[in-house]
Amino acid sequence: MLLLFENENRTMAQKIKNPCIQVCKYDDAEVCIGCCRTMEETRDWIDYTEEEKAETLKKVERRKAPVVLQTDHLDYYV
């Protein structure tokens, strides 16, 4: 998520913004229900490199992905 663009013949990096949405409530797995980061990721965000922030945001997207339940095997019990 490190975005690069050209400006006056030089490359500039745009910093990754903190994904916090000011909810800051954690579920039983210690994942924030607002930004989907773990307590550790939230605490350490300020010290992360841009690469670590990008990797954390990838993890956040996976956590936000809907869960698909396999139910085809349940016909056996009906």
N, C-alpha and C positions, 0 to 999 in steps of 0.2 A: 503494500500500500504506500510505498514511498513514491510520490508523484514527482516527475521531473518535467521541466519545461524550459524553453529557451527564452532568454530575456537579454537583449543587447549583447549577443554573441557569447553569452556565458550560461552555464547550466546552474539552475538553482533548485534546491530540494524543498518541497513543501512538507512541513512537519505533520505527523499523524496526530490528530486531535484525540483528546481523552473522550471515550465513549460514554462517560457517566451522564445519566439523565436525572440525577438528584433524587432517586428513589431509595437506594441504599438499604434494602431489606433483603435478607438472605434466607434461602430455603434450607431444608434439612441437609442438603449436600454442600452447604456453604457456598452457594452460587447466588449472586445478586439477581433478584427478579427484575431489576431495571435494566442493567447493562449486560447481564449474563457472564460476568467475570467472577472468578473465584475470589475469596477474601485475599489470598496471596497475590493474585494478579492486580487487584485493586490497590493493595498496599504498596506493591513494588512498581507500579506504573511509572511513577515519577523518575525512577532510576533506570528504566528500560532503555535500551538503544532503540533506534527506529526499526531495526530488524526484529527485535523482540516484541515491539508493539505490533508490528504487522503480523507476526506469528500468533500473538494473543488474539488479534481480531479474527484470524482464521478459525481459531478454537471457538470463539464467541459465535461465529456463523454456524459452526457445526452444532453447538448447543441449542441454537435457535431453530434448527431444522426440525420439521415435524417428525414425530415418531410414527412409523407405520407398523401396525400389528399384523402378524401373520395369523389369520383365523381359519384358513382352509383345513387345518388339521383337527378342528373342533367338531367337524361333522361326525367323526368317529364316535363321539360320546352322546350323540343325539339318538 
